[in-house]
Amino acid sequence: MDKSRVAGLLSDLAKVGDIEKCRACHCYVDVLRQVREDILSRGLADRPGADALDEMIGRAYAEQSHGCLGCEPCLPVEPFNTFNEVLAKDRAQESFCTPASAEAQSVPDLSRSWPPLPGDYIVWDKDATGAICTLADEELYEALRKVPLPGVALVGMLTTENLGIERLVRNVVASPGVSWLLLCGADSRGHRAGACLAALAENGWEYPWFYYNDKFGEG
């Protein structure tokens, strides 16, 4: 991975946080949280600027947060998309690596490693058959994560329409037990990740176990 480029992107995100309307915006905070998870999962916490992510997130939450204002352009989006491109190239390079042994070629036990990708979620029962996504609705997420729900393996949030949807799909289908997904809560006004996921279900994700309320509101 181009670590110097990652450091530059972190610097760009920090500059966005100097803008008052962006600093407490859910769009900006969600991007910071997602980038922090990626940084930590790939062992890049020593990159310049990585240690400032927690500080930026804390500063944002210290103020009165607000939903997406529909700004055009949305300033965190460009550095975030570039960051995703860096990750995608890194994953592509890893896919061309030839395992050194037959043991490395074996299929991992997903029941032990599930979910395979980081995100804003809490795992309750890996053997359960259901999953719940509260979209950008933090209040609903916090309420549902307090007490284990019967038959629910995982409760999580979805705030971004690109990497967020990719991770949700990959995490859900990686489970040998999950057979249904419930989409609920308030959607993000700017990114509308819930609407994107619903469109995916209607036009491409042909799984009969995807359920959602088509009247979910915008945050």
PyMOL commands that place a pseudoatom at each C-alpha (Angstrom):
pseudoatom trace, name=CA, resn=MET, resi=1, chain=A, elem=C, hetatm=0, pos=[0.000, 0.000, 0.000]
pseudoatom trace, name=CA, resn=ASP, resi=2, chain=A, elem=C, hetatm=0, pos=[1.120, 3.553, -0.761]
pseudoatom trace, name=CA, resn=LYS, resi=3, chain=A, elem=C, hetatm=0, pos=[1.455, 4.650, 2.847]
pseudoatom trace, name=CA, resn=SER, resi=4, chain=A, elem=C, hetatm=0, pos=[2.587, 8.169, 1.969]
pseudoatom trace, name=CA, resn=ARG, resi=5, chain=A, elem=C, hetatm=0, pos=[-0.590, 8.638, -0.048]
pseudoatom trace, name=CA, resn=VAL, resi=6, chain=A, elem=C, hetatm=0, pos=[-2.659, 7.401, 2.883]
pseudoatom trace, name=CA, resn=ALA, resi=7, chain=A, elem=C, hetatm=0, pos=[-0.974, 9.979, 5.108]
pseudoatom trace, name=CA, resn=GLY, resi=8, chain=A, elem=C, hetatm=0, pos=[-1.846, 12.715, 2.609]
pseudoatom trace, name=CA, resn=LEU, resi=9, chain=A, elem=C, hetatm=0, pos=[-5.491, 11.646, 2.540]
pseudoatom trace, name=CA, resn=LEU, resi=10, chain=A, elem=C, hetatm=0, pos=[-5.635, 11.705, 6.338]
pseudoatom trace, name=CA, resn=SER, resi=11, chain=A, elem=C, hetatm=0, pos=[-4.287, 15.249, 6.222]
pseudoatom trace, name=CA, resn=ASP, resi=12, chain=A, elem=C, hetatm=0, pos=[-7.004, 16.213, 3.723]
pseudoatom trace, name=CA, resn=LEU, resi=13, chain=A, elem=C, hetatm=0, pos=[-9.699, 14.796, 6.020]
pseudoatom trace, name=CA, resn=ALA, resi=14, chain=A, elem=C, hetatm=0, pos=[-8.284, 16.738, 8.948]
pseudoatom trace, name=CA, resn=LYS, resi=15, chain=A, elem=C, hetatm=0, pos=[-8.558, 19.978, 6.954]
pseudoatom trace, name=CA, resn=VAL, resi=16, chain=A, elem=C, hetatm=0, pos=[-12.233, 19.247, 6.250]
pseudoatom trace, name=CA, resn=GLY, resi=17, chain=A, elem=C, hetatm=0, pos=[-12.754, 19.139, 10.020]
pseudoatom trace, name=CA, resn=ASP, resi=18, chain=A, elem=C, hetatm=0, pos=[-11.646, 22.768, 10.258]
pseudoatom trace, name=CA, resn=ILE, resi=19, chain=A, elem=C, hetatm=0, pos=[-14.843, 23.764, 8.446]
pseudoatom trace, name=CA, resn=GLU, resi=20, chain=A, elem=C, hetatm=0, pos=[-17.549, 24.389, 11.041]
pseudoatom trace, name=CA, resn=LYS, resi=21, chain=A, elem=C, hetatm=0, pos=[-20.507, 22.952, 9.106]
pseudoatom trace, name=CA, resn=CYS, resi=22, chain=A, elem=C, hetatm=0, pos=[-18.516, 19.822, 8.217]
pseudoatom trace, name=CA, resn=ARG, resi=23, chain=A, elem=C, hetatm=0, pos=[-16.978, 19.126, 11.593]
pseudoatom trace, name=CA, resn=ALA, resi=24, chain=A, elem=C, hetatm=0, pos=[-20.199, 17.983, 13.285]
pseudoatom trace, name=CA, resn=CYS, resi=25, chain=A, elem=C, hetatm=0, pos=[-21.868, 16.562, 10.168]
pseudoatom trace, name=CA, resn=HIS, resi=26, chain=A, elem=C, hetatm=0, pos=[-22.754, 12.871, 10.209]
pseudoatom trace, name=CA, resn=CYS, resi=27, chain=A, elem=C, hetatm=0, pos=[-21.264, 12.490, 6.721]
pseudoatom trace, name=CA, resn=TYR, resi=28, chain=A, elem=C, hetatm=0, pos=[-17.864, 13.649, 7.930]
pseudoatom trace, name=CA, resn=VAL, resi=29, chain=A, elem=C, hetatm=0, pos=[-17.967, 11.692, 11.190]
pseudoatom trace, name=CA, resn=ASP, resi=30, chain=A, elem=C, hetatm=0, pos=[-19.012, 8.491, 9.411]
pseudoatom trace, name=CA, resn=VAL, resi=31, chain=A, elem=C, hetatm=0, pos=[-16.116, 8.839, 6.974]
pseudoatom trace, name=CA, resn=LEU, resi=32, chain=A, elem=C, hetatm=0, pos=[-13.680, 9.327, 9.854]
pseudoatom trace, name=CA, resn=ARG, resi=33, chain=A, elem=C, hetatm=0, pos=[-14.994, 6.259, 11.664]
pseudoatom trace, name=CA, resn=GLN, resi=34, chain=A, elem=C, hetatm=0, pos=[-14.769, 4.105, 8.536]
pseudoatom trace, name=CA, resn=VAL, resi=35, chain=A, elem=C, hetatm=0, pos=[-11.239, 5.278, 7.740]
pseudoatom trace, name=CA, resn=ARG, resi=36, chain=A, elem=C, hetatm=0, pos=[-10.158, 4.640, 11.321]
pseudoatom trace, name=CA, resn=GLU, resi=37, chain=A, elem=C, hetatm=0, pos=[-11.417, 1.055, 11.128]
pseudoatom trace, name=CA, resn=ASP, resi=38, chain=A, elem=C, hetatm=0, pos=[-9.548, 0.501, 7.850]
pseudoatom trace, name=CA, resn=ILE, resi=39, chain=A, elem=C, hetatm=0, pos=[-6.367, 2.017, 9.232]
pseudoatom trace, name=CA, resn=LEU, resi=40, chain=A, elem=C, hetatm=0, pos=[-6.453, -0.177, 12.330]
pseudoatom trace, name=CA, resn=SER, resi=41, chain=A, elem=C, hetatm=0, pos=[-7.379, -3.368, 10.437]
pseudoatom trace, name=CA, resn=ARG, resi=42, chain=A, elem=C, hetatm=0, pos=[-4.416, -2.925, 8.078]
pseudoatom trace, name=CA, resn=GLY, resi=43, chain=A, elem=C, hetatm=0, pos=[-1.828, -2.087, 10.692]
pseudoatom trace, name=CA, resn=LEU, resi=44, chain=A, elem=C, hetatm=0, pos=[-1.385, 1.506, 9.537]
pseudoatom trace, name=CA, resn=ALA, resi=45, chain=A, elem=C, hetatm=0, pos=[-1.882, 3.157, 12.915]
pseudoatom trace, name=CA, resn=ASP, resi=46, chain=A, elem=C, hetatm=0, pos=[1.701, 4.445, 12.760]
pseudoatom trace, name=CA, resn=ARG, resi=47, chain=A, elem=C, hetatm=0, pos=[0.984, 6.581, 9.676]
pseudoatom trace, name=CA, resn=PRO, resi=48, chain=A, elem=C, hetatm=0, pos=[1.265, 10.348, 10.181]
pseudoatom trace, name=CA, resn=GLY, resi=49, chain=A, elem=C, hetatm=0, pos=[-2.198, 11.648, 10.929]
pseudoatom trace, name=CA, resn=ALA, resi=50, chain=A, elem=C, hetatm=0, pos=[-3.659, 8.293, 11.974]
pseudoatom trace, name=CA, resn=ASP, resi=51, chain=A, elem=C, hetatm=0, pos=[-3.385, 9.121, 15.662]
pseudoatom trace, name=CA, resn=ALA, resi=52, chain=A, elem=C, hetatm=0, pos=[-5.421, 12.274, 15.032]
pseudoatom trace, name=CA, resn=LEU, resi=53, chain=A, elem=C, hetatm=0, pos=[-8.504, 10.342, 13.864]
pseudoatom trace, name=CA, resn=ASP, resi=54, chain=A, elem=C, hetatm=0, pos=[-9.748, 9.692, 17.402]
pseudoatom trace, name=CA, resn=GLU, resi=55, chain=A, elem=C, hetatm=0, pos=[-9.195, 13.353, 18.254]
pseudoatom trace, name=CA, resn=MET, resi=56, chain=A, elem=C, hetatm=0, pos=[-11.146, 14.494, 15.190]
pseudoatom trace, name=CA, resn=ILE, resi=57, chain=A, elem=C, hetatm=0, pos=[-14.005, 12.113, 15.960]
pseudoatom trace, name=CA, resn=GLY, resi=58, chain=A, elem=C, hetatm=0, pos=[-14.076, 13.207, 19.590]
pseudoatom trace, name=CA, resn=ARG, resi=59, chain=A, elem=C, hetatm=0, pos=[-14.101, 16.866, 18.600]
pseudoatom trace, name=CA, resn=ALA, resi=60, chain=A, elem=C, hetatm=0, pos=[-17.025, 16.239, 16.259]
pseudoatom trace, name=CA, resn=TYR, resi=61, chain=A, elem=C, hetatm=0, pos=[-19.064, 14.456, 18.927]
pseudoatom trace, name=CA, resn=ALA, resi=62, chain=A, elem=C, hetatm=0, pos=[-18.295, 17.172, 21.461]
pseudoatom trace, name=CA, resn=GLU, resi=63, chain=A, elem=C, hetatm=0, pos=[-20.396, 19.551, 19.374]
pseudoatom trace, name=CA, resn=GLN, resi=64, chain=A, elem=C, hetatm=0, pos=[-24.069, 19.296, 18.475]
pseudoatom trace, name=CA, resn=SER, resi=65, chain=A, elem=C, hetatm=0, pos=[-24.038, 16.838, 15.579]
pseudoatom trace, name=CA, resn=HIS, resi=66, chain=A, elem=C, hetatm=0, pos=[-26.350, 17.226, 12.622]
pseudoatom trace, name=CA, resn=GLY, resi=67, chain=A, elem=C, hetatm=0, pos=[-27.452, 15.214, 9.607]
pseudoatom trace, name=CA, resn=CYS, resi=68, chain=A, elem=C, hetatm=0, pos=[-26.283, 15.684, 6.052]
pseudoatom trace, name=CA, resn=LEU, resi=69, chain=A, elem=C, hetatm=0, pos=[-26.931, 19.198, 4.715]
pseudoatom trace, name=CA, resn=GLY, resi=70, chain=A, elem=C, hetatm=0, pos=[-26.836, 18.058, 1.107]
pseudoatom trace, name=CA, resn=CYS, resi=71, chain=A, elem=C, hetatm=0, pos=[-23.743, 20.160, 0.379]
pseudoatom trace, name=CA, resn=GLU, resi=72, chain=A, elem=C, hetatm=0, pos=[-22.482, 20.101, -3.195]
pseudoatom trace, name=CA, resn=PRO, resi=73, chain=A, elem=C, hetatm=0, pos=[-19.813, 18.973, -3.207]
pseudoatom trace, name=CA, resn=CYS, resi=74, chain=A, elem=C, hetatm=0, pos=[-19.662, 16.986, 0.030]
pseudoatom trace, name=CA, resn=LEU, resi=75, chain=A, elem=C, hetatm=0, pos=[-16.064, 17.686, 1.023]
pseudoatom trace, name=CA, resn=PRO, resi=76, chain=A, elem=C, hetatm=0, pos=[-15.198, 14.381, 2.784]
pseudoatom trace, name=CA, resn=VAL, resi=77, chain=A, elem=C, hetatm=0, pos=[-16.337, 12.345, -0.224]
pseudoatom trace, name=CA, resn=GLU, resi=78, chain=A, elem=C, hetatm=0, pos=[-13.398, 12.997, -2.566]
pseudoatom trace, name=CA, resn=PRO, resi=79, chain=A, elem=C, hetatm=0, pos=[-10.601, 11.997, -0.134]
pseudoatom trace, name=CA, resn=PHE, resi=80, chain=A, elem=C, hetatm=0, pos=[-12.724, 9.067, 1.072]
pseudoatom trace, name=CA, resn=ASN, resi=81, chain=A, elem=C, hetatm=0, pos=[-13.258, 7.759, -2.459]
pseudoatom trace, name=CA, resn=THR, resi=82, chain=A, elem=C, hetatm=0, pos=[-9.544, 8.128, -3.151]
pseudoatom trace, name=CA, resn=PHE, resi=83, chain=A, elem=C, hetatm=0, pos=[-8.820, 6.222, 0.049]
pseudoatom trace, name=CA, resn=ASN, resi=84, chain=A, elem=C, hetatm=0, pos=[-11.157, 3.440, -1.114]
pseudoatom trace, name=CA, resn=GLU, resi=85, chain=A, elem=C, hetatm=0, pos=[-9.324, 3.295, -4.449]
pseudoatom trace, name=CA, resn=VAL, resi=86, chain=A, elem=C, hetatm=0, pos=[-6.042, 2.801, -2.609]
pseudoatom trace, name=CA, resn=LEU, resi=87, chain=A, elem=C, hetatm=0, pos=[-7.601, -0.056, -0.621]
pseudoatom trace, name=CA, resn=ALA, resi=88, chain=A, elem=C, hetatm=0, pos=[-9.073, -1.597, -3.776]
pseudoatom trace, name=CA, resn=LYS, resi=89, chain=A, elem=C, hetatm=0, pos=[-5.679, -1.615, -5.510]
pseudoatom trace, name=CA, resn=ASP, resi=90, chain=A, elem=C, hetatm=0, pos=[-4.142, -3.155, -2.418]
pseudoatom trace, name=CA, resn=ARG, resi=91, chain=A, elem=C, hetatm=0, pos=[-6.785, -5.903, -2.365]
pseudoatom trace, name=CA, resn=ALA, resi=92, chain=A, elem=C, hetatm=0, pos=[-6.257, -6.557, -6.078]
pseudoatom trace, name=CA, resn=GLN, resi=93, chain=A, elem=C, hetatm=0, pos=[-2.530, -7.025, -5.552]
pseudoatom trace, name=CA, resn=GLU, resi=94, chain=A, elem=C, hetatm=0, pos=[-3.178, -9.400, -2.672]
pseudoatom trace, name=CA, resn=SER, resi=95, chain=A, elem=C, hetatm=0, pos=[-5.514, -11.502, -4.835]
pseudoatom trace, name=CA, resn=PHE, resi=96, chain=A, elem=C, hetatm=0, pos=[-2.651, -12.219, -7.254]
pseudoatom trace, name=CA, resn=CYS, resi=97, chain=A, elem=C, hetatm=0, pos=[-0.403, -13.585, -4.526]
pseudoatom trace, name=CA, resn=THR, resi=98, chain=A, elem=C, hetatm=0, pos=[0.040, -17.346, -4.777]
pseudoatom trace, name=CA, resn=PRO, resi=99, chain=A, elem=C, hetatm=0, pos=[-0.301, -19.222, -1.469]
pseudoatom trace, name=CA, resn=ALA, resi=100, chain=A, elem=C, hetatm=0, pos=[2.916, -20.850, -0.401]
pseudoatom trace, name=CA, resn=SER, resi=101, chain=A, elem=C, hetatm=0, pos=[1.309, -24.078, 0.743]
pseudoatom trace, name=CA, resn=ALA, resi=102, chain=A, elem=C, hetatm=0, pos=[-1.817, -26.185, 0.460]
pseudoatom trace, name=CA, resn=GLU, resi=103, chain=A, elem=C, hetatm=0, pos=[-2.683, -25.153, 3.987]
pseudoatom trace, name=CA, resn=ALA, resi=104, chain=A, elem=C, hetatm=0, pos=[-2.848, -21.514, 2.882]
pseudoatom trace, name=CA, resn=GLN, resi=105, chain=A, elem=C, hetatm=0, pos=[-5.282, -22.513, 0.139]
pseudoatom trace, name=CA, resn=SER, resi=106, chain=A, elem=C, hetatm=0, pos=[-7.769, -24.071, 2.536]
pseudoatom trace, name=CA, resn=VAL, resi=107, chain=A, elem=C, hetatm=0, pos=[-11.099, -22.314, 3.017]
pseudoatom trace, name=CA, resn=PRO, resi=108, chain=A, elem=C, hetatm=0, pos=[-11.205, -20.497, 6.381]
pseudoatom trace, name=CA, resn=ASP, resi=109, chain=A, elem=C, hetatm=0, pos=[-13.775, -21.425, 8.985]
pseudoatom trace, name=CA, resn=LEU, resi=110, chain=A, elem=C, hetatm=0, pos=[-16.140, -18.476, 8.637]
pseudoatom trace, name=CA, resn=SER, resi=111, chain=A, elem=C, hetatm=0, pos=[-18.047, -19.434, 11.758]
pseudoatom trace, name=CA, resn=ARG, resi=112, chain=A, elem=C, hetatm=0, pos=[-14.984, -18.451, 13.795]
pseudoatom trace, name=CA, resn=SER, resi=113, chain=A, elem=C, hetatm=0, pos=[-13.866, -15.374, 11.890]
pseudoatom trace, name=CA, resn=TRP, resi=114, chain=A, elem=C, hetatm=0, pos=[-17.273, -13.901, 11.066]
pseudoatom trace, name=CA, resn=PRO, resi=115, chain=A, elem=C, hetatm=0, pos=[-17.832, -11.087, 10.319]
pseudoatom trace, name=CA, resn=PRO, resi=116, chain=A, elem=C, hetatm=0, pos=[-14.724, -10.891, 8.123]
pseudoatom trace, name=CA, resn=LEU, resi=117, chain=A, elem=C, hetatm=0, pos=[-14.759, -7.094, 7.671]
pseudoatom trace, name=CA, resn=PRO, resi=118, chain=A, elem=C, hetatm=0, pos=[-14.826, -4.277, 10.254]
pseudoatom trace, name=CA, resn=GLY, resi=119, chain=A, elem=C, hetatm=0, pos=[-17.757, -1.916, 10.586]
pseudoatom trace, name=CA, resn=ASP, resi=120, chain=A, elem=C, hetatm=0, pos=[-20.264, -0.266, 12.883]
pseudoatom trace, name=CA, resn=TYR, resi=121, chain=A, elem=C, hetatm=0, pos=[-21.975, -3.355, 14.284]
pseudoatom trace, name=CA, resn=ILE, resi=122, chain=A, elem=C, hetatm=0, pos=[-22.302, -5.582, 17.304]
pseudoatom trace, name=CA, resn=VAL, resi=123, chain=A, elem=C, hetatm=0, pos=[-22.385, -9.379, 17.105]
pseudoatom trace, name=CA, resn=TRP, resi=124, chain=A, elem=C, hetatm=0, pos=[-24.834, -11.204, 19.352]
pseudoatom trace, name=CA, resn=ASP, resi=125, chain=A, elem=C, hetatm=0, pos=[-25.252, -14.833, 18.275]
pseudoatom trace, name=CA, resn=LYS, resi=126, chain=A, elem=C, hetatm=0, pos=[-23.162, -16.127, 15.348]
pseudoatom trace, name=CA, resn=ASP, resi=127, chain=A, elem=C, hetatm=0, pos=[-25.475, -19.116, 14.991]
pseudoatom trace, name=CA, resn=ALA, resi=128, chain=A, elem=C, hetatm=0, pos=[-28.624, -16.987, 14.665]
pseudoatom trace, name=CA, resn=THR, resi=129, chain=A, elem=C, hetatm=0, pos=[-30.416, -16.601, 11.349]
pseudoatom trace, name=CA, resn=GLY, resi=130, chain=A, elem=C, hetatm=0, pos=[-31.083, -12.861, 11.198]
pseudoatom trace, name=CA, resn=ALA, resi=131, chain=A, elem=C, hetatm=0, pos=[-29.286, -9.511, 10.829]
pseudoatom trace, name=CA, resn=ILE, resi=132, chain=A, elem=C, hetatm=0, pos=[-30.582, -5.967, 11.364]
pseudoatom trace, name=CA, resn=CYS, resi=133, chain=A, elem=C, hetatm=0, pos=[-29.303, -2.763, 9.754]
pseudoatom trace, name=CA, resn=THR, resi=134, chain=A, elem=C, hetatm=0, pos=[-30.458, 0.561, 11.242]
pseudoatom trace, name=CA, resn=LEU, resi=135, chain=A, elem=C, hetatm=0, pos=[-28.974, 2.663, 8.406]
pseudoatom trace, name=CA, resn=ALA, resi=136, chain=A, elem=C, hetatm=0, pos=[-27.796, 6.061, 9.752]
pseudoatom trace, name=CA, resn=ASP, resi=137, chain=A, elem=C, hetatm=0, pos=[-30.146, 5.946, 12.733]
pseudoatom trace, name=CA, resn=GLU, resi=138, chain=A, elem=C, hetatm=0, pos=[-27.734, 6.067, 15.687]
pseudoatom trace, name=CA, resn=GLU, resi=139, chain=A, elem=C, hetatm=0, pos=[-30.496, 6.253, 18.314]
pseudoatom trace, name=CA, resn=LEU, resi=140, chain=A, elem=C, hetatm=0, pos=[-32.139, 3.100, 17.000]
pseudoatom trace, name=CA, resn=TYR, resi=141, chain=A, elem=C, hetatm=0, pos=[-28.768, 1.356, 16.747]
pseudoatom trace, name=CA, resn=GLU, resi=142, chain=A, elem=C, hetatm=0, pos=[-27.867, 2.243, 20.334]
pseudoatom trace, name=CA, resn=ALA, resi=143, chain=A, elem=C, hetatm=0, pos=[-31.270, 1.003, 21.515]
pseudoatom trace, name=CA, resn=LEU, resi=144, chain=A, elem=C, hetatm=0, pos=[-31.020, -2.333, 19.685]
pseudoatom trace, name=CA, resn=ARG, resi=145, chain=A, elem=C, hetatm=0, pos=[-27.441, -3.030, 20.691]
pseudoatom trace, name=CA, resn=LYS, resi=146, chain=A, elem=C, hetatm=0, pos=[-28.142, -2.852, 24.427]
pseudoatom trace, name=CA, resn=VAL, resi=147, chain=A, elem=C, hetatm=0, pos=[-29.966, -6.169, 24.746]
pseudoatom trace, name=CA, resn=PRO, resi=148, chain=A, elem=C, hetatm=0, pos=[-29.452, -9.322, 22.618]
pseudoatom trace, name=CA, resn=LEU, resi=149, chain=A, elem=C, hetatm=0, pos=[-32.394, -9.954, 20.306]
pseudoatom trace, name=CA, resn=PRO, resi=150, chain=A, elem=C, hetatm=0, pos=[-33.621, -13.552, 19.883]
pseudoatom trace, name=CA, resn=GLY, resi=151, chain=A, elem=C, hetatm=0, pos=[-32.671, -14.930, 16.487]
pseudoatom trace, name=CA, resn=VAL, resi=152, chain=A, elem=C, hetatm=0, pos=[-30.437, -11.974, 15.587]
pseudoatom trace, name=CA, resn=ALA, resi=153, chain=A, elem=C, hetatm=0, pos=[-26.775, -12.559, 14.822]
pseudoatom trace, name=CA, resn=LEU, resi=154, chain=A, elem=C, hetatm=0, pos=[-25.759, -8.976, 14.226]
pseudoatom trace, name=CA, resn=VAL, resi=155, chain=A, elem=C, hetatm=0, pos=[-27.045, -5.393, 14.525]
pseudoatom trace, name=CA, resn=GLY, resi=156, chain=A, elem=C, hetatm=0, pos=[-25.234, -2.682, 12.605]
pseudoatom trace, name=CA, resn=MET, resi=157, chain=A, elem=C, hetatm=0, pos=[-25.387, 0.680, 10.855]
pseudoatom trace, name=CA, resn=LEU, resi=158, chain=A, elem=C, hetatm=0, pos=[-24.963, 1.688, 7.210]
pseudoatom trace, name=CA, resn=THR, resi=159, chain=A, elem=C, hetatm=0, pos=[-24.060, 5.263, 6.315]
pseudoatom trace, name=CA, resn=THR, resi=160, chain=A, elem=C, hetatm=0, pos=[-22.082, 5.191, 3.060]
pseudoatom trace, name=CA, resn=GLU, resi=161, chain=A, elem=C, hetatm=0, pos=[-23.295, 3.945, -0.308]
pseudoatom trace, name=CA, resn=ASN, resi=162, chain=A, elem=C, hetatm=0, pos=[-20.015, 2.590, -1.683]
pseudoatom trace, name=CA, resn=LEU, resi=163, chain=A, elem=C, hetatm=0, pos=[-17.727, 0.815, 0.746]
pseudoatom trace, name=CA, resn=GLY, resi=164, chain=A, elem=C, hetatm=0, pos=[-20.478, 0.579, 3.344]
pseudoatom trace, name=CA, resn=ILE, resi=165, chain=A, elem=C, hetatm=0, pos=[-22.791, -1.466, 1.121]
pseudoatom trace, name=CA, resn=GLU, resi=166, chain=A, elem=C, hetatm=0, pos=[-19.912, -3.631, -0.063]
pseudoatom trace, name=CA, resn=ARG, resi=167, chain=A, elem=C, hetatm=0, pos=[-19.002, -4.500, 3.505]
pseudoatom trace, name=CA, resn=LEU, resi=168, chain=A, elem=C, hetatm=0, pos=[-22.575, -5.138, 4.567]
pseudoatom trace, name=CA, resn=VAL, resi=169, chain=A, elem=C, hetatm=0, pos=[-23.128, -7.559, 1.679]
pseudoatom trace, name=CA, resn=ARG, resi=170, chain=A, elem=C, hetatm=0, pos=[-19.822, -9.354, 2.176]
pseudoatom trace, name=CA, resn=ASN, resi=171, chain=A, elem=C, hetatm=0, pos=[-20.329, -9.710, 5.921]
pseudoatom trace, name=CA, resn=VAL, resi=172, chain=A, elem=C, hetatm=0, pos=[-23.895, -10.996, 5.605]
pseudoatom trace, name=CA, resn=VAL, resi=173, chain=A, elem=C, hetatm=0, pos=[-23.264, -13.528, 2.838]
pseudoatom trace, name=CA, resn=ALA, resi=174, chain=A, elem=C, hetatm=0, pos=[-20.116, -14.755, 4.613]
pseudoatom trace, name=CA, resn=SER, resi=175, chain=A, elem=C, hetatm=0, pos=[-22.236, -16.158, 7.435]
pseudoatom trace, name=CA, resn=PRO, resi=176, chain=A, elem=C, hetatm=0, pos=[-23.276, -19.783, 7.031]
pseudoatom trace, name=CA, resn=GLY, resi=177, chain=A, elem=C, hetatm=0, pos=[-26.314, -19.160, 9.223]
pseudoatom trace, name=CA, resn=VAL, resi=178, chain=A, elem=C, hetatm=0, pos=[-27.820, -15.751, 8.408]
pseudoatom trace, name=CA, resn=SER, resi=179, chain=A, elem=C, hetatm=0, pos=[-30.888, -16.175, 6.203]
pseudoatom trace, name=CA, resn=TRP, resi=180, chain=A, elem=C, hetatm=0, pos=[-32.572, -12.755, 6.466]
pseudoatom trace, name=CA, resn=LEU, resi=181, chain=A, elem=C, hetatm=0, pos=[-31.653, -9.087, 6.720]
pseudoatom trace, name=CA, resn=LEU, resi=182, chain=A, elem=C, hetatm=0, pos=[-33.951, -6.371, 8.064]
pseudoatom trace, name=CA, resn=LEU, resi=183, chain=A, elem=C, hetatm=0, pos=[-33.331, -2.794, 6.898]
pseudoatom trace, name=CA, resn=CYS, resi=184, chain=A, elem=C, hetatm=0, pos=[-34.853, -0.098, 9.115]
pseudoatom trace, name=CA, resn=GLY, resi=185, chain=A, elem=C, hetatm=0, pos=[-34.279, 3.324, 10.647]
pseudoatom trace, name=CA, resn=ALA, resi=186, chain=A, elem=C, hetatm=0, pos=[-33.583, 6.753, 9.159]
pseudoatom trace, name=CA, resn=ASP, resi=187, chain=A, elem=C, hetatm=0, pos=[-31.541, 6.973, 5.965]
pseudoatom trace, name=CA, resn=SER, resi=188, chain=A, elem=C, hetatm=0, pos=[-28.784, 9.557, 5.498]
pseudoatom trace, name=CA, resn=ARG, resi=189, chain=A, elem=C, hetatm=0, pos=[-30.017, 12.544, 3.478]
pseudoatom trace, name=CA, resn=GLY, resi=190, chain=A, elem=C, hetatm=0, pos=[-26.916, 13.052, 1.367]
pseudoatom trace, name=CA, resn=HIS, resi=191, chain=A, elem=C, hetatm=0, pos=[-25.588, 9.559, 0.780]
pseudoatom trace, name=CA, resn=ARG, resi=192, chain=A, elem=C, hetatm=0, pos=[-28.932, 7.702, 0.940]
pseudoatom trace, name=CA, resn=ALA, resi=193, chain=A, elem=C, hetatm=0, pos=[-27.183, 4.396, 1.505]
pseudoatom trace, name=CA, resn=GLY, resi=194, chain=A, elem=C, hetatm=0, pos=[-30.468, 2.704, 2.407]
pseudoatom trace, name=CA, resn=ALA, resi=195, chain=A, elem=C, hetatm=0, pos=[-32.087, 3.740, -0.863]
pseudoatom trace, name=CA, resn=CYS, resi=196, chain=A, elem=C, hetatm=0, pos=[-29.024, 2.470, -2.735]
pseudoatom trace, name=CA, resn=LEU, resi=197, chain=A, elem=C, hetatm=0, pos=[-29.174, -0.864, -0.942]
pseudoatom trace, name=CA, resn=ALA, resi=198, chain=A, elem=C, hetatm=0, pos=[-32.901, -1.160, -1.627]
pseudoatom trace, name=CA, resn=ALA, resi=199, chain=A, elem=C, hetatm=0, pos=[-32.236, -0.475, -5.320]
pseudoatom trace, name=CA, resn=LEU, resi=200, chain=A, elem=C, hetatm=0, pos=[-29.558, -3.173, -5.266]
pseudoatom trace, name=CA, resn=ALA, resi=201, chain=A, elem=C, hetatm=0, pos=[-32.047, -5.626, -3.801]
pseudoatom trace, name=CA, resn=GLU, resi=202, chain=A, elem=C, hetatm=0, pos=[-34.657, -4.760, -6.419]
pseudoatom trace, name=CA, resn=ASN, resi=203, chain=A, elem=C, hetatm=0, pos=[-32.320, -4.798, -9.419]
pseudoatom trace, name=CA, resn=GLY, resi=204, chain=A, elem=C, hetatm=0, pos=[-29.425, -7.105, -8.721]
pseudoatom trace, name=CA, resn=TRP, resi=205, chain=A, elem=C, hetatm=0, pos=[-29.140, -8.669, -5.279]
pseudoatom trace, name=CA, resn=GLU, resi=206, chain=A, elem=C, hetatm=0, pos=[-31.521, -11.564, -5.942]
pseudoatom trace, name=CA, resn=TYR, resi=207, chain=A, elem=C, hetatm=0, pos=[-31.754, -12.962, -2.431]
pseudoatom trace, name=CA, resn=PRO, resi=208, chain=A, elem=C, hetatm=0, pos=[-35.280, -13.755, -1.213]
pseudoatom trace, name=CA, resn=TRP, resi=209, chain=A, elem=C, hetatm=0, pos=[-34.334, -13.027, 2.368]
pseudoatom trace, name=CA, resn=PHE, resi=210, chain=A, elem=C, hetatm=0, pos=[-33.794, -9.277, 2.056]
pseudoatom trace, name=CA, resn=TYR, resi=211, chain=A, elem=C, hetatm=0, pos=[-36.573, -7.292, 3.754]
pseudoatom trace, name=CA, resn=TYR, resi=212, chain=A, elem=C, hetatm=0, pos=[-37.002, -3.557, 4.127]
pseudoatom trace, name=CA, resn=ASN, resi=213, chain=A, elem=C, hetatm=0, pos=[-39.632, -0.933, 4.768]
pseudoatom trace, name=CA, resn=ASP, resi=214, chain=A, elem=C, hetatm=0, pos=[-39.811, 1.187, 1.609]
pseudoatom trace, name=CA, resn=LYS, resi=215, chain=A, elem=C, hetatm=0, pos=[-41.071, 4.095, 3.697]
pseudoatom trace, name=CA, resn=PHE, resi=216, chain=A, elem=C, hetatm=0, pos=[-38.000, 4.449, 5.896]
pseudoatom trace, name=CA, resn=GLY, resi=217, chain=A, elem=C, hetatm=0, pos=[-37.331, 8.142, 6.474]
pseudoatom trace, name=CA, resn=GLU, resi=218, chain=A, elem=C, hetatm=0, pos=[-34.351, 10.331, 5.764]
pseudoatom trace, name=CA, resn=GLY, resi=219, chain=A, elem=C, hetatm=0, pos=[-32.244, 11.545, 8.653]
for i in range(1, 219): cmd.bond("trace and resi %d" % i, "trace and resi %d" % (i + 1))
show_as sticks, trace
zoom trace
